[in-house]
Amino acid sequence: MQNLANSFVLLTAAKNEAKYIGVTIESVLRQSVLPKAWHIMDDGSTDETADIVRRFARQHNFLHLHTIASRNGGERNFGAQYRAINKAYSLVKAEAFEFVCMLDADIELKSNYYFRSIIDEFERDADLGLAGGYIYERSGDIWKCRPANSPTSVAGGVQMFRRVCFDEIGGYQALMYGGEDWLAQVHAQHAGWKVRSLLHLPVHHYRPTSSAGGRLKGIFRMGMRDASFGSHPAFELVKCARRAREAPVLINPLVRLSGYFWYGLKHKSPVVPSDVVQTLRKEQIQRVFEWTKRPFNRFISSDKALVGRDESLR
């Protein structure tokens, strides 16, 4: 086993995360293995995010705060988030390290051996290009495994890449409606790298998925994102039907479908290459046939394995 000291860098984009970023930083500081450098990009926060990071940075010299000008004021922009990540990566490219990890500013690592465990996984499998933990979100007083989790899909907020893999795919491509993390994953898989999410490494996600700017607005954006990737209409209809019981009940699928069809009215074509769209749609149609063979009560179930698979196909 290699010496893990200085083996990875950590990159975070933060915007108005004063409520959670302290928890994120403390969970990293508890780790058995610390990053060679942690670059936090403050994308024009209007709250105390920068002040909180600055206080920690004065005590830990591997932690670096960078403030970048935001073009959207206090509004969140998912393309801006990944442009900030790419900017952070440009600051460390000249340094020597083997892995690069993205960490959202509202994530708490529950295991103190989180980074060591993932790097161990990379060491065991030379073909592994992308790995990360399992996302848990709060439901009342209970933390529950997010239905979209899948062993073969890593959430963007905790993606750790083997550096040669990340360089090969060219980093993240900023997209108007999100999905940069998924596109990077697809590119990694097309390049022949394995992708693995580790069930034994839970992380707590404090800001519910698509809650930024309002729950319904986030769901609408997810529909637009699906359309921007060229998701097949039949697959989108079936997927939304299966999620009819997700909050807000019944409204969720209608809003998502509205976003999907609204994109079709505003734009002419997907934003990803045609060969990626063709591969995606082929897999999606196969999943639709598999779903329609199941009894209807299972068709709309929240079975984690099925939901995880359909989310990995967007």
Disulfide bonds with the S-S distance in Angstrom:
none
